């Protein structure tokens, strides 16, 4: 597929943040190129939740609806592909895709999301999004009042087990060998959280969306219906290779407008510092940043006309 060469806004990422940003820019009559790598972070999720009017929709259906709405705007071009390089400076960026296609843009918005780094527990990756989860606001209601497990191998994550008691009174904390100490033990036990320090050997599941148990090293099985964790995360290859500053959590630093220290490169959604990792909030963040970008373009156009 060929594509026009000259755009005002290049959006990289076809998740909620990128789709929302493209819609805002389209309605501001901007020439938009949306490049979708087709590897959504929530692909394994059973549904999108807490997104008003879209609660329970499949992630693939969400993207299908959004893309269909964007295609109604003649200034929007959507291509599936992987962006390999971004060169140049604002307002003359150049983007190249893996298949050799290229295009120019005045402003770049990165909305590629993050990559979850899952623990190497046998059976866990296969159950990601189907009994193994990270966001109780997204998936907790479907597992309410059932026995939950929390995989937390660092003391900084122990309090996650306390938080999850808002959805169920039955929580077991699996510390993978780490041992809570002192006041942490007292707080957890007072809240009714069971502490298991033995490492998890494998996940046991016979149902499509629920677990049966985890098996600990030594063979003992602990019945749980779901397992929750806060996985480590990393940037995707493109964003990691741009040399943008990141915070202590690995998120790309940006100012209050969504712009990075590199002029003309903005970020929105999960990959950005200060962004909440949820579909609704990612979409809102994408819209907010797109409005800022449009305002910037209007101002720049006015300055150019005044010369």
Secondary structure, 3 states (H helix, E strand, C coil): CCCCCEEEEEEECCCHHHHHHHHHHHHCCCCEEEEECCCCCCCCCCCECCCCCCCCECHHHHHHHHHHHHCCCCCEEEEECCEEEEEEECCEEEEEECCCCEEEEEEEEECCCEEEECCCCECCHHHECCCEECCHHHHCHHHCCCCEEEECCCHHHCHHHHHHHHCCCCEEEECCCCCCCCHHHHHHHHCCCEEECCCEEEEECCCCCCCCEEEECCCCEEECCEEEECCEEEECHHHHCCCCCECCCCCECCCCCCECCCCCEEECCCCECCCCCCHHHHHHHHHHHHHHHHHHHHHHHHHHHCC
